Amino acid sequence: MTPKSEHLVDLIFDKFKNYKRKKIFLERKNFHKFILSLLKED
């Protein structure tokens, strides 16, 4: 993952973690894996 995309994933992760309406349980490592699986080309 490029540093720019890594930074973008971190920003999205932080937004999810600070979302107040619903409690969201995320781990940064799992979130990164999920994003990578979405970006992965088959």
Rosetta blueprint (number, residue, H / E / L):
1 M L
2 T L
3 P H
4 K H
5 S H
6 E H
7 H H
8 L H
9 V H
10 D H
11 L H
12 I H
13 F H
14 D H
15 K H
16 F H
17 K H
18 N L
19 Y L
20 K L
21 R L
22 K L
23 K L
24 I L
25 F L
26 L L
27 E L
28 R H
29 K H
30 N H
31 F H
32 H H
33 K H
34 F H
35 I H
36 L H
37 S H
38 L H
39 L H
40 K L
41 E L
42 D L
